[in-house]
Amino acid sequence: YSLSERTKELRDREQQELADHAYEQATLMLAEREHLLEKLAQVLLVKETLDQREVEEILGVEHPKPTPLNNPHVVAAFSTQVVDDETATPDDADDADAADED
């Protein structure tokens, strides 16, 4: 397919605006966290490699303790209804149909 010159200009302008906005946001985030970047750089001058845990410790990243409410596997298990067709009886199907009609 081909685009008109006007459409291409609009697309290019929108792409540029998105890129400019993303750049501004990234620059702002880095400026706000400059002290953390400096701290990380100082540690890296002494120790050339860091694992994830060490970087997170330097940056002050905190992980929530796992609980049933923030465990996606537990949430998924309780948010879906499992029906076992082998043990279901015809009465079970009638009860489900009656509940749908209400």
C-alpha positions in Angstrom: 0.0 0.0 0.0 1.1 3.6 -0.5 0.6 6.6 1.7 0.0 10.2 0.5 2.7 12.7 1.2 0.4 14.4 3.8 -0.1 11.1 5.7 3.6 10.4 5.6 4.3 13.8 7.1 1.7 13.3 9.8 3.2 9.9 10.6 6.8 11.2 10.7 5.8 14.1 12.9 3.9 11.8 15.3 6.9 9.4 15.5 9.3 12.3 16.2 7.0 13.6 18.9 6.9 10.2 20.5 10.7 9.9 20.3 11.2 13.4 21.7 8.8 12.7 24.6 10.5 9.4 25.4 13.9 11.1 25.4 12.7 13.8 27.7 11.3 11.3 30.1 14.5 9.2 30.1 16.6 12.3 30.7 14.4 13.4 33.6 14.5 9.9 35.1 18.3 9.8 34.9 18.6 13.3 36.3 16.4 12.4 39.3 18.4 9.3 40.0 21.9 10.8 39.3 23.0 10.1 42.9 22.2 6.4 42.4 24.0 6.2 39.1 27.1 7.8 40.7 26.9 5.4 43.6 26.7 2.5 41.1 29.6 3.8 39.1 31.8 4.1 42.2 31.1 0.5 43.1 31.9 -0.6 39.6 35.2 1.1 39.7 36.2 -1.1 42.6 34.4 -4.3 41.5 34.0 -4.7 37.7 31.0 -7.0 37.8 27.9 -7.0 39.9 25.1 -9.5 40.0 21.4 -8.5 40.0 21.1 -8.7 43.8 24.1 -6.4 44.3 22.8 -3.8 41.8 19.4 -3.9 43.4 21.0 -3.5 46.9 23.0 -0.5 45.7 19.9 1.1 44.0 17.7 0.3 47.0 15.2 -1.9 45.2 12.8 -3.6 47.5 10.8 -6.7 46.6 7.5 -7.3 48.3 7.4 -10.5 50.4 5.4 -13.1 48.5 1.9 -13.5 49.7 -1.1 -15.4 48.3 -2.5 -12.0 47.1 0.5 -11.0 45.0 1.4 -14.5 43.7 0.0 -14.7 40.2 -0.3 -18.5 40.4 -2.5 -18.4 43.5 -4.6 -15.6 42.0 -5.1 -17.5 38.8 -6.1 -20.7 40.7 -8.8 -18.8 42.6 -10.1 -16.8 39.7 -11.0 -19.7 37.4 -13.6 -22.3 38.0 -12.5 -25.8 37.2 -15.2 -28.3 36.1 -14.4 -32.0 36.1 -16.6 -33.5 33.3 -16.0 -37.0 34.6 -17.6 -36.3 38.0 -20.3 -33.8 36.8 -23.8 -35.1 36.8 -26.7 -34.0 34.6 -28.2 -32.3 37.6 -25.0 -30.1 37.8 -25.6 -29.0 34.2 -29.3 -28.1 35.0 -28.2 -26.1 38.0 -25.7 -24.2 36.0 -28.3 -23.5 33.3 -30.8 -22.3 35.9 -28.2 -19.9 37.4 -27.5 -18.5 33.9 -31.2 -17.7 33.4 -31.4 -15.7 36.6 
